[in-house]
Every structure is written in C-alpha cells, then in structure tokens.
Amino acid sequence: MTWMLNLSTRAKLFLGFGLMIVFLGIVIATAYWGITAIENSQKNLFEKDFTIVNELLELRADLNRQRTQILEMTLTSDKGAQRALEQDLRSRAKEIDQSLQALVELGRNDPRYSARLEELKSTLAAYRQERQAQISLIYEGKTDQARQLGLGVQEERFEKIRAITLELSNAAKERAKAAVTDAGERAHASLRIFGGVGVVALIMGLVLAVTLSRAIDNPLKQISDIAGR
C-alpha cells in the first residue's frame, strides 16, 4: 500500500471514487442484463407462443363449426337455410385464412413449424376442394352422396388437420412453459449476481474508505506534528 501513500490527495480521492463508480457500474449492468433478459423472454412469450396457441384454438373451432354446417346443409331441404349456412361457412373460411397468415408470420424463423404449417395448408386446400363438391351435390338434392363424400378421405383430411393443429399448439405450450421456467431461473440468477456484486462492492467500499482515510489522515497528522514542533 506504499504506492497509495505516495499519491497526492487528489489522486487518492479520484482513485477511491473511481473504484466506487466502477462497482456501481457493475451492479447497474448486472441488473440491466437480468431485467432485459426477462423482459425479452416475457415479450416472446406473450407476443408469439400465447398468440400461436390462441390462433390454433380458434382455427380448430372454426373448422369444427364448418364441419357441422356442412352436416346441417345435408339435413335440410330449405334452400334459403342452405345458402345462409354456406355464407357463414365462407365467412369462417376467411377467418381461417387470416389465422393461417398470422401463424405463418409468427413461426417464420422455425423451419419445423413452418413445414408442418405448410402441410396443414395443403391438406386444408384439398379438404376445401372436396367440400365444395359436397356443397354442389347438396344443391342438386343429392344429400346422401354429399354425406358419403364427407367420409373416407375427407374424414382422414379433417383428422390430419386436427392432429397438426394440436401438435403445433402443444409445441407452443411447451415453449411457453420453458420460457416461464427460463425467466424464473434468470431472475434467480440475476438476484444472486446482484447480491454477490453488491456485497463485494460494500466490502471493497469499506476497505477503500478505511485505506483512504489512513492514506490521507496520516500525512496530515505528520504535517500537523511538524507544524506544531
């Protein structure tokens, strides 16, 4: 510590306050890193994973509703009711397309997710094409043929669409769960680091204060003694 004693009073003060500022900066940087990491995790959780789950739930609900509407069309001979059902069916098809577009944007950076979504879209396109043939048969009064057309391959397509949406929804839920766990671990890690750095800074501050006090006080006592003599 001799080198510190040989410093001027100004240099000693600058050194002391400089070290305190460095420790304060470390504490602030640690807190900022932890808060930013948690904020990004929560943002991704709410803006992506939860949105994906919600969109897929709405998509499945619309598909189930459309399937029911086709069945209702085969059970009624009222042309007005059939056209009203078809109109609602087409309206829900637009909502599904909007949901699919939103899902594409949300999973753009995930190759596996995008591949499964493309498979869903192609299956849905084939399903809709066959469904249009069903509607034509219904208007021709061939309701039995329309119902038969809704079975077999069409049934398999519907189940495939349902399975893919369920798979993607479960994957998003798992990501959300992992994000929540990761956010908790980051919070605990940040608290540990923040507490550790804070304790070290406090100890170093006390040591520095005592050292500077002696480094400045001793020369002043010597000068005072000399002046007294």
GUTOR-99890 format. One line per field, with one value per residue: x, y, z of N, C-alpha, C in turn; chain; residue in one letter. Coordinates in Angstrom, 1 decimal. Layout:
REM residues N
n.px [X;...]
n.py [Y;...]
n.pz [Z;...]
ca.px [X;...]
ca.py [Y;...]
ca.pz [Z;...]
c.px [X;...]
c.py [Y;...]
c.pz [Z;...]
c [A;...]
r [A;...]
***
This chain:
REM residues 229
n.px [0.8;2.2;2.5;0.1;0.2;2.0;0.8;-0.8;-3.2;-5.4;-5.2;-5.6;-8.3;-9.6;-9.0;-10.3;-13.1;-13.3;-13.1;-15.3;-17.3;-16.9;-17.7;-20.3;-21.2;-20.9;-22.9;-25.2;-25.1;-25.3;-27.9;-29.4;-28.9;-30.1;-32.8;-33.4;-33.1;-35.2;-37.4;-37.3;-37.8;-40.4;-41.8;-41.5;-42.9;-45.6;-46.2;-45.7;-45.8;-48.2;-50.0;-49.9;-51.0;-53.6;-54.5;-54.5;-56.3;-58.7;-58.8;-59.2;-61.7;-63.2;-63.0;-64.3;-66.9;-67.5;-67.6;-69.8;-71.7;-71.8;-72.9;-75.4;-76.4;-76.9;-79.0;-81.3;-83.8;-84.4;-83.7;-83.0;-82.1;-79.9;-78.3;-77.7;-76.2;-74.1;-73.0;-72.2;-70.3;-68.4;-67.6;-66.4;-64.3;-62.7;-61.8;-60.3;-58.3;-57.1;-56.1;-54.3;-52.4;-51.5;-50.3;-48.3;-46.6;-45.8;-44.3;-42.1;-39.3;-38.9;-38.1;-39.1;-41.7;-42.8;-42.8;-44.6;-46.9;-47.2;-47.9;-50.3;-51.7;-51.8;-53.2;-55.6;-56.4;-57.0;-59.1;-61.0;-61.6;-62.8;-64.9;-66.4;-67.3;-69.1;-71.0;-72.0;-73.3;-75.3;-76.9;-77.9;-79.6;-78.7;-78.2;-77.5;-75.2;-73.6;-73.2;-71.8;-69.5;-68.3;-67.1;-64.6;-61.8;-62.0;-62.7;-60.3;-58.6;-59.6;-59.0;-56.3;-55.7;-56.6;-54.9;-52.4;-52.8;-53.1;-50.7;-48.9;-50.0;-49.5;-46.7;-46.2;-47.2;-45.4;-43.1;-43.8;-44.0;-41.4;-40.2;-41.2;-40.1;-37.4;-37.3;-37.8;-35.5;-33.6;-34.2;-33.7;-30.9;-30.0;-30.6;-28.9;-26.4;-26.5;-26.8;-24.4;-22.4;-23.1;-22.5;-19.8;-19.0;-19.8;-18.1;-15.6;-15.9;-15.9;-13.4;-11.8;-12.6;-11.5;-8.8;-8.2;-8.8;-6.8;-4.6;-4.8;-5.2;-2.9;-0.6;-1.5;-1.5;1.2;2.1;0.9;2.1;4.7;4.3;3.5;5.8]
n.py [-1.2;1.1;2.6;3.9;5.6;7.3;8.8;11.8;13.8;14.5;12.5;10.2;10.6;10.6;8.0;6.5;7.3;6.6;3.8;3.1;4.0;2.3;-0.2;0.4;0.7;-2.0;-3.2;-2.0;-2.7;-5.5;-5.7;-4.5;-6.3;-8.7;-7.8;-7.1;-9.5;-11.1;-9.5;-9.7;-12.4;-12.6;-11.0;-12.4;-14.6;-13.7;-12.4;-14.2;-17.2;-17.6;-16.3;-18.0;-20.4;-19.4;-18.7;-21.1;-22.5;-21.1;-21.6;-24.4;-24.5;-23.1;-24.8;-27.1;-26.0;-25.4;-28.0;-29.0;-27.3;-28.1;-30.6;-29.8;-28.6;-30.9;-32.0;-30.4;-29.3;-26.8;-24.2;-21.6;-21.7;-23.4;-21.8;-19.7;-21.0;-21.8;-19.2;-18.4;-20.3;-19.7;-17.2;-17.9;-19.3;-17.3;-16.2;-18.3;-18.3;-15.8;-16.4;-18.4;-16.9;-15.2;-17.1;-18.1;-15.8;-15.6;-17.9;-17.8;-18.1;-20.6;-23.6;-26.3;-25.9;-24.2;-26.0;-27.9;-26.3;-25.6;-28.1;-28.4;-26.4;-27.2;-29.6;-28.6;-27.1;-29.2;-30.4;-28.4;-28.2;-30.6;-30.3;-28.3;-29.7;-31.3;-29.4;-28.6;-31.0;-31.1;-28.9;-29.9;-31.7;-34.2;-35.4;-37.7;-38.6;-36.5;-36.7;-39.1;-38.4;-36.8;-38.6;-41.1;-40.3;-37.6;-37.4;-38.4;-36.3;-34.2;-35.1;-35.2;-32.5;-31.6;-33.0;-31.9;-29.2;-29.6;-30.6;-28.5;-26.6;-27.8;-27.8;-25.1;-24.5;-25.9;-24.5;-22.1;-22.8;-23.6;-21.1;-19.6;-21.0;-20.6;-17.8;-17.5;-18.8;-17.1;-14.8;-15.6;-16.1;-13.5;-12.2;-13.5;-12.8;-10.0;-9.6;-10.8;-9.2;-6.8;-7.2;-7.6;-5.1;-3.5;-4.4;-3.9;-1.2;-0.4;-1.2;0.3;2.9;3.0;2.6;4.8;6.8;6.4;6.8;9.4;10.7;10.1;11.5;14.1;14.3;14.0;16.4;18.2;17.6;18.3;21.0;21.8;21.3]
n.pz [0.0;-0.1;-2.4;-2.7;-0.5;-1.4;-3.3;-4.4;-2.6;-4.2;-6.2;-4.7;-3.8;-6.3;-7.1;-5.2;-5.5;-8.1;-8.2;-6.7;-8.4;-10.5;-9.4;-8.8;-11.4;-12.3;-10.8;-11.8;-14.5;-14.2;-13.1;-15.2;-17.3;-16.4;-16.1;-18.7;-20.1;-18.9;-19.7;-22.5;-22.7;-21.6;-23.4;-25.8;-25.1;-24.7;-27.1;-29.1;-28.5;-26.9;-28.6;-30.8;-29.8;-29.2;-31.8;-33.1;-31.6;-32.2;-34.9;-35.0;-33.8;-35.7;-37.9;-36.9;-36.6;-39.2;-40.3;-39.0;-40.1;-42.7;-42.4;-41.4;-43.7;-45.3;-44.0;-44.2;-46.4;-47.2;-49.2;-48.7;-46.1;-46.5;-48.1;-46.4;-44.5;-46.1;-46.7;-44.1;-43.7;-45.7;-44.7;-42.3;-43.4;-44.4;-42.1;-41.1;-43.0;-42.4;-39.8;-40.4;-41.9;-40.0;-38.3;-40.0;-40.1;-37.4;-37.0;-38.6;-38.4;-37.6;-38.9;-38.7;-37.6;-39.7;-41.8;-41.0;-40.9;-43.5;-44.5;-43.3;-44.5;-47.2;-46.9;-46.0;-48.2;-50.0;-48.6;-48.6;-51.3;-51.9;-50.2;-51.4;-53.6;-52.2;-51.4;-53.9;-54.6;-52.6;-53.3;-55.6;-54.6;-53.9;-51.3;-49.8;-51.3;-50.8;-48.1;-48.0;-49.4;-47.6;-45.9;-45.5;-47.4;-47.0;-44.3;-43.2;-44.0;-42.5;-39.8;-40.0;-40.3;-37.8;-36.1;-36.8;-36.0;-33.3;-32.6;-33.2;-31.4;-28.9;-29.0;-28.9;-26.4;-24.8;-25.4;-24.3;-21.6;-21.1;-21.4;-19.3;-17.2;-17.7;-17.5;-14.7;-13.7;-14.7;-13.3;-10.7;-10.9;-11.6;-9.3;-7.5;-8.6;-8.5;-5.7;-4.9;-6.2;-5.0;-2.3;-2.5;-3.5;-1.3;0.7;-0.4;-0.7;2.0;2.8;1.1;2.0;4.6;4.1;2.4;4.2;6.1;4.5;3.8;6.2;7.8;6.6;7.0;9.8;10.2;9.0;10.7;13.1;12.5;12.0;14.5;16.0]
ca.px [0.0;3.1;2.3;-1.1;0.6;2.9;-0.1;-1.3;-4.5;-6.4;-5.2;-6.3;-9.7;-10.0;-8.9;-11.4;-14.4;-13.3;-13.4;-16.7;-18.2;-16.8;-18.5;-21.7;-21.5;-21.1;-24.2;-26.2;-25.0;-25.9;-29.4;-29.9;-28.8;-31.1;-34.2;-33.6;-33.3;-36.5;-38.3;-37.3;-38.5;-41.8;-42.3;-41.6;-44.0;-47.0;-46.4;-45.6;-46.3;-49.6;-50.8;-50.0;-52.0;-54.9;-54.9;-54.8;-57.6;-59.7;-58.8;-59.9;-63.1;-63.9;-63.1;-65.4;-68.1;-67.8;-68.0;-71.2;-72.6;-72.0;-73.9;-76.7;-76.9;-77.4;-80.2;-82.4;-84.1;-84.7;-82.6;-82.6;-81.2;-78.6;-77.4;-77.3;-75.2;-72.9;-72.5;-71.5;-69.2;-67.4;-67.1;-65.4;-63.1;-61.8;-61.2;-59.3;-57.1;-56.4;-55.4;-53.1;-51.5;-50.9;-49.5;-47.1;-45.7;-45.3;-43.3;-41.3;-37.9;-38.8;-38.2;-40.0;-43.0;-43.2;-43.0;-45.9;-47.9;-47.4;-48.6;-51.7;-52.4;-52.1;-54.3;-56.8;-56.9;-57.7;-60.3;-62.0;-62.0;-63.8;-66.1;-67.1;-68.1;-70.2;-72.0;-72.7;-74.2;-76.4;-77.8;-78.6;-80.5;-78.0;-77.6;-76.8;-73.9;-72.8;-72.7;-70.8;-68.3;-67.7;-66.5;-63.4;-60.6;-62.3;-62.6;-58.9;-58.0;-60.0;-58.3;-54.9;-55.6;-56.8;-53.7;-51.3;-53.0;-52.9;-49.2;-48.3;-50.4;-48.7;-45.3;-46.2;-47.4;-44.1;-42.1;-44.2;-43.6;-39.9;-39.9;-41.6;-39.1;-36.2;-37.4;-37.6;-34.1;-32.8;-34.5;-32.9;-29.5;-29.8;-30.6;-27.7;-25.3;-26.7;-26.5;-22.9;-21.7;-23.4;-21.8;-18.4;-18.9;-19.9;-16.8;-14.5;-16.1;-15.5;-11.9;-11.3;-12.8;-10.6;-7.5;-8.1;-8.8;-5.4;-3.6;-4.9;-5.1;-1.5;0.3;-2.0;-1.0;2.7;2.3;0.4;3.1;5.8;3.9;3.4;7.1]
ca.py [0.0;2.3;3.4;4.7;6.7;8.3;9.6;13.1;13.7;14.5;11.2;9.3;10.8;10.2;6.5;6.0;7.5;5.9;2.4;3.1;4.2;1.0;-1.2;0.8;0.3;-3.4;-3.6;-1.5;-3.6;-6.8;-5.5;-4.3;-7.6;-9.6;-7.3;-7.1;-10.9;-11.5;-8.7;-10.3;-13.7;-12.4;-10.4;-13.5;-15.5;-13.1;-11.9;-15.3;-18.5;-17.5;-16.0;-19.2;-21.2;-18.8;-18.7;-22.5;-22.9;-20.5;-22.3;-25.7;-24.2;-22.7;-26.0;-27.9;-25.3;-25.6;-29.4;-29.1;-26.6;-29.0;-31.7;-29.2;-28.4;-32.1;-32.4;-29.5;-29.1;-25.4;-23.6;-20.4;-22.1;-23.9;-20.7;-19.0;-21.8;-21.7;-17.9;-18.4;-21.2;-18.9;-16.2;-18.6;-19.7;-16.1;-16.0;-19.3;-17.8;-14.8;-17.1;-19.1;-15.9;-14.8;-18.2;-18.1;-14.7;-15.9;-19.0;-17.6;-18.4;-22.0;-24.4;-27.4;-25.3;-23.7;-27.2;-28.5;-25.4;-25.7;-29.3;-28.1;-25.5;-28.1;-30.5;-27.8;-26.8;-30.4;-30.6;-27.4;-28.5;-31.7;-29.8;-27.6;-30.7;-31.7;-28.3;-28.8;-32.2;-30.7;-28.1;-30.8;-32.6;-35.5;-35.2;-38.9;-38.7;-35.5;-37.2;-40.1;-37.7;-36.3;-39.7;-41.6;-39.4;-36.3;-37.6;-38.5;-35.0;-33.4;-35.6;-34.8;-31.1;-31.5;-33.5;-30.9;-28.0;-30.0;-30.8;-27.1;-25.9;-28.4;-27.3;-23.7;-24.5;-26.4;-23.4;-21.1;-23.4;-23.5;-19.7;-19.2;-21.6;-19.9;-16.4;-17.7;-19.1;-15.8;-13.9;-16.0;-15.9;-12.1;-11.8;-14.0;-12.0;-8.7;-9.7;-11.1;-8.0;-5.7;-7.5;-7.4;-3.7;-2.9;-4.7;-3.1;0.2;-0.2;-1.3;1.5;4.1;2.9;2.7;6.2;7.6;6.3;7.3;10.9;11.2;10.0;12.6;15.3;14.2;14.3;17.8;18.9;17.5;19.1;22.4;22.0;21.5]
ca.pz [0.0;0.0;-3.6;-2.4;0.4;-2.1;-4.2;-3.9;-2.0;-5.3;-6.8;-3.8;-3.9;-7.6;-7.1;-4.3;-6.1;-9.4;-7.9;-6.3;-9.6;-11.3;-8.7;-9.1;-12.8;-12.4;-10.2;-12.7;-15.7;-13.8;-13.0;-16.6;-18.1;-15.9;-16.4;-20.2;-20.5;-18.5;-20.5;-23.8;-22.6;-21.5;-24.7;-26.8;-24.5;-24.9;-28.5;-30.0;-28.1;-26.5;-29.8;-31.7;-29.2;-29.4;-33.2;-33.4;-30.9;-33.0;-36.2;-34.8;-33.5;-36.9;-38.7;-36.3;-36.9;-40.7;-40.5;-38.5;-41.0;-43.9;-42.0;-41.3;-45.0;-45.8;-43.2;-44.5;-47.9;-47.3;-50.0;-48.0;-44.9;-47.0;-48.6;-45.2;-43.9;-46.9;-46.5;-42.9;-43.9;-46.4;-43.8;-41.4;-44.2;-44.5;-40.7;-41.0;-43.8;-41.6;-38.8;-41.1;-42.3;-38.7;-37.8;-40.8;-39.6;-36.1;-37.0;-39.8;-38.1;-37.1;-40.1;-38.5;-37.5;-41.0;-42.7;-40.6;-41.2;-45.0;-44.7;-42.9;-45.5;-48.4;-46.6;-45.9;-49.5;-50.6;-47.9;-49.1;-52.7;-51.8;-49.5;-52.5;-54.3;-51.3;-51.5;-55.2;-54.5;-51.7;-54.0;-56.6;-53.9;-53.7;-49.9;-49.4;-51.9;-50.2;-46.8;-48.3;-49.8;-46.3;-45.2;-46.2;-47.5;-46.4;-42.8;-42.9;-44.1;-41.3;-38.7;-40.2;-39.9;-36.4;-35.5;-37.0;-35.2;-31.9;-32.4;-33.1;-30.2;-27.8;-29.1;-28.5;-25.0;-24.2;-25.5;-23.3;-20.3;-21.0;-21.3;-17.9;-16.3;-18.0;-16.9;-13.3;-13.5;-15.0;-12.2;-9.5;-11.2;-11.5;-7.8;-6.9;-9.1;-8.0;-4.3;-4.7;-6.6;-4.1;-1.1;-2.8;-3.6;0.0;1.4;-1.0;-0.3;3.4;2.9;0.5;2.8;5.7;3.5;2.0;5.5;6.7;3.5;3.8;7.6;8.4;6.2;7.6;11.2;10.2;8.8;11.9;14.1;12.1;12.2;15.9;16.5]
c.px [0.8;2.8;1.1;-0.7;1.3;2.0;-0.5;-2.7;-5.6;-6.4;-5.8;-7.8;-10.3;-10.0;-10.1;-12.8;-14.5;-13.7;-14.8;-17.7;-18.1;-17.7;-20.0;-22.1;-21.7;-22.5;-25.3;-26.3;-25.6;-27.4;-30.0;-30.0;-29.9;-32.5;-34.4;-33.9;-34.7;-37.6;-38.5;-38.1;-40.0;-42.5;-42.5;-42.8;-45.4;-47.2;-46.3;-46.3;-47.8;-50.5;-50.9;-51.0;-53.4;-55.4;-55.2;-56.1;-58.8;-59.9;-59.5;-61.3;-63.9;-64.0;-64.2;-66.8;-68.5;-68.2;-69.4;-72.2;-72.8;-73.0;-75.3;-77.3;-77.5;-78.8;-81.4;-82.6;-84.5;-83.5;-82.1;-81.7;-79.9;-77.7;-76.9;-76.1;-73.9;-72.2;-71.7;-70.2;-68.0;-66.8;-66.1;-64.2;-62.2;-61.1;-60.1;-58.0;-56.4;-55.6;-54.2;-52.0;-50.7;-49.9;-48.2;-46.1;-45.1;-44.2;-42.4;-39.8;-37.8;-39.1;-39.2;-41.5;-43.6;-43.5;-44.4;-47.1;-48.2;-48.2;-50.0;-52.4;-52.7;-53.2;-55.7;-57.4;-57.6;-59.0;-61.4;-62.5;-63.0;-65.1;-67.0;-67.9;-69.3;-71.4;-72.8;-73.7;-75.5;-77.4;-78.5;-79.5;-80.0;-77.4;-76.9;-75.4;-73.0;-72.3;-71.6;-69.4;-67.6;-67.0;-65.2;-62.2;-60.8;-62.2;-61.1;-58.2;-58.3;-59.2;-56.8;-54.7;-55.7;-55.5;-52.5;-51.5;-52.8;-51.4;-48.6;-48.7;-49.7;-47.3;-45.2;-46.3;-46.1;-43.1;-42.5;-43.8;-42.1;-39.5;-40.1;-40.5;-37.8;-36.2;-37.2;-36.2;-33.2;-33.0;-33.7;-31.4;-29.1;-29.7;-29.4;-26.5;-25.3;-26.3;-25.0;-22.1;-21.9;-22.6;-20.3;-18.1;-18.9;-18.6;-15.7;-14.6;-15.6;-14.0;-11.3;-11.4;-11.8;-9.2;-7.2;-8.0;-7.4;-4.4;-3.7;-4.7;-3.6;-0.6;-0.2;-1.5;0.5;2.9;1.9;1.5;4.3;5.6;3.9;4.8;7.8]
c.py [1.3;3.2;4.3;5.9;7.7;9.1;10.9;12.9;13.7;13.1;10.1;9.4;10.3;8.6;5.9;6.1;6.7;4.4;2.2;3.2;2.9;-0.1;-0.9;0.5;-1.1;-3.8;-3.2;-2.4;-4.9;-6.7;-5.3;-5.6;-8.5;-9.1;-7.4;-8.6;-11.4;-10.8;-9.3;-11.7;-13.6;-11.8;-11.5;-14.5;-15.0;-12.8;-13.1;-16.6;-18.5;-17.1;-17.2;-20.1;-20.7;-19.0;-20.2;-23.0;-22.4;-21.2;-23.6;-25.5;-23.9;-23.9;-26.9;-27.3;-25.5;-27.1;-29.6;-28.4;-27.4;-30.1;-31.1;-29.0;-29.7;-32.5;-31.5;-29.4;-27.6;-24.7;-22.3;-20.7;-22.6;-22.8;-19.8;-19.7;-21.7;-20.3;-17.8;-19.2;-20.4;-17.8;-16.7;-19.0;-18.5;-15.9;-17.1;-18.9;-16.7;-15.4;-17.8;-18.1;-15.4;-15.9;-18.3;-17.0;-15.0;-17.0;-19.0;-18.2;-19.9;-23.0;-25.6;-26.9;-24.9;-24.9;-27.8;-27.6;-25.5;-27.0;-29.2;-27.4;-26.4;-29.0;-29.8;-27.4;-27.9;-30.6;-29.6;-27.7;-29.6;-31.2;-29.0;-28.5;-31.2;-30.6;-28.4;-29.9;-31.9;-29.9;-28.8;-31.8;-34.0;-35.5;-36.5;-39.0;-37.6;-35.9;-38.3;-39.5;-37.1;-37.3;-40.1;-40.7;-38.1;-36.3;-37.7;-37.1;-34.1;-33.9;-35.2;-33.3;-30.9;-32.0;-32.5;-29.7;-28.3;-30.1;-29.4;-26.4;-26.5;-27.9;-25.9;-23.6;-24.9;-25.2;-22.3;-21.5;-23.2;-22.0;-19.2;-19.7;-20.9;-18.5;-16.5;-17.9;-17.8;-14.8;-14.2;-15.8;-14.4;-11.6;-12.2;-13.1;-10.6;-8.6;-9.9;-9.8;-6.9;-5.9;-7.2;-5.9;-3.0;-3.2;-3.9;-1.6;0.6;-0.2;-0.1;2.8;4.1;3.2;4.2;7.1;7.6;7.0;8.8;11.4;11.2;11.2;13.9;15.4;14.6;15.8;18.6;18.8;18.3;20.6;22.8;22.2;22.8]
c.pz [0.0;-1.2;-3.4;-1.5;-0.3;-3.1;-3.6;-3.4;-3.1;-6.0;-6.0;-3.8;-5.2;-7.7;-6.3;-5.0;-7.4;-9.2;-7.4;-7.5;-10.4;-10.7;-8.9;-10.5;-13.0;-11.9;-11.2;-13.9;-15.4;-13.8;-14.4;-17.4;-17.7;-16.3;-17.9;-20.6;-20.1;-19.4;-21.9;-23.8;-22.4;-22.7;-25.7;-26.4;-24.9;-26.4;-29.5;-29.5;-27.7;-27.7;-30.7;-31.1;-29.4;-30.8;-33.6;-32.8;-31.7;-34.3;-36.1;-34.5;-34.8;-37.8;-38.2;-36.6;-38.3;-41.0;-40.1;-39.5;-42.3;-43.6;-41.9;-42.7;-45.6;-45.1;-43.5;-46.0;-48.2;-48.0;-49.3;-46.9;-45.4;-47.5;-47.4;-44.5;-44.8;-46.8;-45.2;-43.0;-44.6;-45.5;-42.8;-42.1;-44.3;-43.1;-40.6;-41.8;-43.1;-40.5;-39.3;-41.4;-41.1;-38.2;-38.7;-40.4;-38.3;-36.1;-38.1;-39.6;-37.6;-38.3;-39.9;-38.4;-38.9;-41.9;-42.3;-40.9;-42.7;-45.3;-44.3;-43.9;-46.8;-48.1;-46.5;-47.3;-50.2;-49.9;-48.4;-50.5;-52.7;-51.1;-50.5;-53.3;-53.5;-51.4;-52.8;-55.2;-53.7;-52.5;-55.1;-55.9;-53.6;-52.3;-49.4;-50.0;-51.2;-48.8;-47.0;-48.7;-48.6;-45.5;-45.9;-46.2;-46.8;-44.8;-42.4;-43.0;-42.9;-40.0;-38.8;-39.8;-38.4;-35.6;-35.6;-36.1;-33.7;-31.6;-32.3;-31.9;-29.0;-27.8;-28.6;-26.9;-24.2;-24.3;-24.4;-21.9;-20.0;-20.8;-19.9;-17.0;-16.5;-17.4;-15.4;-12.9;-13.7;-13.8;-11.0;-9.7;-11.1;-10.1;-7.1;-7.3;-8.5;-6.5;-4.1;-5.0;-5.5;-2.8;-1.3;-2.8;-2.2;0.8;0.9;-0.7;1.1;3.5;2.2;1.3;4.0;5.2;3.1;3.3;6.1;5.8;3.5;5.2;8.1;7.9;6.8;9.1;11.2;10.0;10.0;13.0;13.8;12.4;13.7;16.5;16.1]
c [A;A;A;A;A;A;A;A;A;A;A;A;A;A;A;A;A;A;A;A;A;A;A;A;A;A;A;A;A;A;A;A;A;A;A;A;A;A;A;A;A;A;A;A;A;A;A;A;A;A;A;A;A;A;A;A;A;A;A;A;A;A;A;A;A;A;A;A;A;A;A;A;A;A;A;A;A;A;A;A;A;A;A;A;A;A;A;A;A;A;A;A;A;A;A;A;A;A;A;A;A;A;A;A;A;A;A;A;A;A;A;A;A;A;A;A;A;A;A;A;A;A;A;A;A;A;A;A;A;A;A;A;A;A;A;A;A;A;A;A;A;A;A;A;A;A;A;A;A;A;A;A;A;A;A;A;A;A;A;A;A;A;A;A;A;A;A;A;A;A;A;A;A;A;A;A;A;A;A;A;A;A;A;A;A;A;A;A;A;A;A;A;A;A;A;A;A;A;A;A;A;A;A;A;A;A;A;A;A;A;A;A;A;A;A;A;A;A;A;A;A;A;A;A;A;A;A;A;A]
r [M;T;W;M;L;N;L;S;T;R;A;K;L;F;L;G;F;G;L;M;I;V;F;L;G;I;V;I;A;T;A;Y;W;G;I;T;A;I;E;N;S;Q;K;N;L;F;E;K;D;F;T;I;V;N;E;L;L;E;L;R;A;D;L;N;R;Q;R;T;Q;I;L;E;M;T;L;T;S;D;K;G;A;Q;R;A;L;E;Q;D;L;R;S;R;A;K;E;I;D;Q;S;L;Q;A;L;V;E;L;G;R;N;D;P;R;Y;S;A;R;L;E;E;L;K;S;T;L;A;A;Y;R;Q;E;R;Q;A;Q;I;S;L;I;Y;E;G;K;T;D;Q;A;R;Q;L;G;L;G;V;Q;E;E;R;F;E;K;I;R;A;I;T;L;E;L;S;N;A;A;K;E;R;A;K;A;A;V;T;D;A;G;E;R;A;H;A;S;L;R;I;F;G;G;V;G;V;V;A;L;I;M;G;L;V;L;A;V;T;L;S;R;A;I;D;N;P;L;K;Q;I;S;D;I;A;G;R]
***
